[in-house]
Amino acid sequence: METASLDLNLLRTFLAVYRSGSFTGAARLLGLSQPTVTTQMRALERQTGRELFERLPRGVTPTPVADELAARIATPLDELAAVAGPTPPAGARAEPVHLAGPAELLCTRALPALAPLIADGVRLRVATGLTDPLLDELRSGRHDLVIATTRPRGRTVHAVPLTDEEFVLVAAPAWAERLTGRGPAPEAEDGGADGRARAAAASFDPAVLHEVPLITYAEDLPIARRYWRHVFGRRLSRTAAVTVPDLRGVLAAVAAGAGFSVLPRYLCQDLLASGALVALLEPEDPPINTGFLVQRPGASDNPDVARVRAVLLRAARRW
């Protein structure tokens, strides 16, 4: 496809539509009205003589012609935007960085890591939620960075591995004693809570959990189901006693003796170390989930986005 004679503004709008997946999202990214974006795309389709997007009930999907065009122009346009982007006046503050992800990871790890930047004047606007909706919002321009619990599909966003989280089956010591038929073990050779956890796990049979309340994140038991499939090789057929859409709430309930759960180790490692929580099982191959740091499509004219991204990637090496 010949692109030399195509209007540069139309190409910028096309790339925003391609990356956001909708005319509405592109309009938000570019600061234009949706009718203006629609008009520009019709003009570009007339210039190219080809259909670029298939209109869907929600958004658009690119045609093969659009895929080819995006592959040719994305890098040059991003480089041009980086060079010609607006320079804030001296003394002006950068716009806030919009960061989103799981509430637990943001609150316990990301925000503490970003504290020095905040003290240095970086402003944050933090949103929490599930990965898929947050990624849709990222593509439409609502967020600059998203911590995702799954690798994003497609080529319209830039994602890099951030951190691995290990899942652990946990309960309060009183439940561990009842489930294993023994009290807390004396200080083991390897010492402290780790020794007690191994002692409790030595005779553990998952069948004994049948009558124990399950505390979980959601009705479909996403983390627990994965643990059962990975560790026990079977399907988990349970109804949750309590659902809390925040793993910190799940942790609090389990630590108070409400029942058992499967939690990321980073979230409960302090309680495990103190003995306030017990790992019922320590499999040699525990389930691991990789989180990704995802950046909004296109070059950002906010230098603080790059600063926040760099700090998170550096801090994640210690997580």
N, C-alpha and C positions, 0 to 999 in steps of 0.2 A: 504494500500500500504506500502510495506517495504521500509524505507528510510535510514536505518542504513548504507548500503553499497554504497549509491550513492555518487558521487563526490561532495564535498562541493562547488567547483567553479561552477560546473554545476547548483547547486541549487541556488547559488547567481544570476547567469545569468537568470535562470528560473524566479526568483522572480522579477527581473527587467523587464523582458518581460511581466509578468503578470500584474504588476502595471502600466507600461507605455502604454500597449496595442499595442505595435509594436516592431519589431526587431530593427528598426532604433532608436526609443526612448530609448530602453535598451542599445544600443551601445553607445549612447550619455551619458547616466547616468554612464556607467561603463568605459568609455574611451577606448572602443574596436571598431573594425571595424564591420560593419554589417555582412559580410561573417563569421567572427568568431562567432558572436552570433548565426547565423543560424546553423553553424556546431555544436556548443555546444548543441543547442536544439535538433538537430537530434540525437546526441549521448545520450542525456538524454532520449529521446523517445525510443531509442533502449534498454537502460538499464531497463526502466520501462516496456517495451513491450506495451505501451499504447500511443495513440495520446493525446498530451497535448494542442495543439492549432489548431483551424481551421483557415486556411489562408483566408483572405478577400482581396478585391481589395485595401483597405487601412487599413493596420494593421492586427491584429489577434484577435480572441475571444477565451477565455479559454473554454476547455471542462469541464464536471463535474469532471473528474479525476484531472484536473489542479486546480479546485476550492478546492478539498479535499487536494491536496498536499500543496497549498499555505496556507490553514488554519493551517496546521501542522507545517510548517517551518518558517512562517513569524516572529512570535515573537522571537523564538530562534536566528534566523539570525540577526534580528535588535539588540537584546541585545548583541550578539557577536560583531557586527560592532561598537556598542557604546563603548565596552571595548577595542577592538583591533584597533580602528580607528587611523589614523595618528595623531601624536602630533606635532604641528608646532614648529620649533626651537624657542628658547628664543629670544624675541624681534621681531619675525616675525609677520607681520600683517595678520589677517584673510582675506579670500577672501571676495569680496563684497557680500552683501545679495541682491538677485534678488526678488524684490517686484513688484506685478502687481495688477491692479484693475481699477475701474472707475476713470477717470481723476479728476472729481470734488471732490470725497471723498478723494482721495490721496492728492490732492493739498490743500484742505481746512482743513482737519482733520488729516490725517495720518502723513504727513510730518512735520507739526508743533509739533505733539506729539513726533516725533522721533528726533527732533532737539537736545536734550541733548545727545542722543546716538551718533549722528553725530559729535557733538563737542568733544565727548570722543574717537573718532577715528573709529567708525563704518562706513563702506562704503556701500552705497546703489546704486543699479542700478534699476531704476524705469521704468516700462512699463505700458501703458494704453491701454484699449480696452474693448471689450464686454466679458461677463463672459465665454461663451462656448469656444471660441477660446483660451482664456487665460488658462482655465482648461486643454485643450488639450496640450498646451505648458507646463503647469506644470507637467503633467504626463510624458512628453517626456524629462523632466529635464531642461527646459529653465528657469523656475522660482523656487524659494524656497517657496514663500508665495504668495497667491492670495486672494484678497478681492473679494468675489463673491456675486452677487446680488440674486442668487438662491442657494438652497442647492444642492451640487453635487450629482449626481446619482452614485450608485455603492459603493463598499467597498475598492477601491484601493487608496483613499485619506482620510486624516483625516481632518474633518471640524467641527468647533465649532461656535455657534452663536456669532456674534460680536456686531452688533448694529441694532436697529430698526429705520427706517426712515418713517416719516409721510408725506403724500402727501397733498398739499393744492392748491386750485384753486385761481389764483392770476391775478391781472391786476393793471395798474397804476391808481392813484386817478382820473384822467380825465375820464378814461373808466368806473370806478366804479360809478362816478356821472351820466354818461349817461345811464348806465345799470339799475340803481336803481331809477332814476328819482329824485335824491336829491343830493345836494352838500355834501362835507365833513361835518360830524356831529360835533357839538360843543363838547367840552371835556365832555365825558360821565362820569357816576358815577364811572365806573371802570377805567376811565382815558385813555387819549392819543389814540395811534393808535389802541389798542385793542377795545376801545369803538367805534371808527370810523368804524372798520371792522365789528363789530356786527350790527351797524346801517345800513351799506351798505347791509349786508346779510339779514336783516330782511324781505325785500320785493323782494329778488332775485328770478328770474325765469330763469332756464337754457335755455329756448327757446330764450331769448333775445340775447344769444351769437351767434345766427345763422349768423349774419352779421358781427361779430367781427373777425378780423384775428386771426388765431390760430398759435402760435409759439411753435414748438415742437422739440424733439430730432431726430426723424426719420419719414420717410414717413408712416410707419404703426402705428404711434401714440401710442407707447407702454404704456406710463404712463397715458396719457389722457384717452385711452380706458379703462384701469383698473379703473380709477376714476369714469368714467361714469357708468360702470357696477356695481361698489360697492355702489356708493352714489345714483345714479338716477335709477338703475335697468334697464337700457336700453343700447342699442348699440350706440356708437358714430359714426355717419356717416358724416365725414368731410374730407376736403382736407387741408393740412397744407399750410399756407401762407409762412412760413419760416421754414426750418429745419436746425438745427445746431447740429452737433454731439458732443456737449459739453454743458452741462446744464448751465454752467456759461455764455455762449453766449446767451442761451435762456433767462436767467435771465436779462442780460443786455438789450436785445431787449424789453422785457416786461416792465422793469422799465422805458425805454425811451418812452413808449407809443405806441409800435408797435402793441400790441394786448394782448391776454390773453394766459395763459398756466397753466399746473399743474406741480408743482415743489416740491422737498423735502423741508420740512420746515427748516431743518438745513441750507440749502443753502440760503434761503431768509429771515431768521428770523431777521437779522439786519435791512433790508429795511422795513419789516413789523413793527418792533418796532419804526422806525423813521417816518412812515407814507408815505414813498416814494413808497410803494407797499401796496395794499389792498387785504386781503383775502375776496373773493366774497362770500364765504360760510364757515361756521364753523360747519360741521356736528358732531353730538354726537359720531358717529362711523366712523372716517376718515380711509381711506385706509392706511394700514401699510405694509411695506416690511422689511423683516429681511435679513441683510447681514451676510455673513459667512467668517471666516478666515480659509483658506484652506492651508494645508502644503503638500509639495512634499512628495511622498511615500518614505518610508524607513528612516533610521536614518541619520541625517546630521552630517558631521564631522566639520561643521563650527559653533562654539559656538555663533557667532553673530546672527544666525538665531533664536535661542531660545531667545536671548535678544530682538530682534525686535518683535518677537511674543508676549512676555510677556508685553512689553511696550504698544503695540497696544491693547491687551486685557484689560489692566489696564486703559488706556486712554478712551476706549470705554464706560466705566461705567459712564463717565462724559458727553458723547456726547448726 
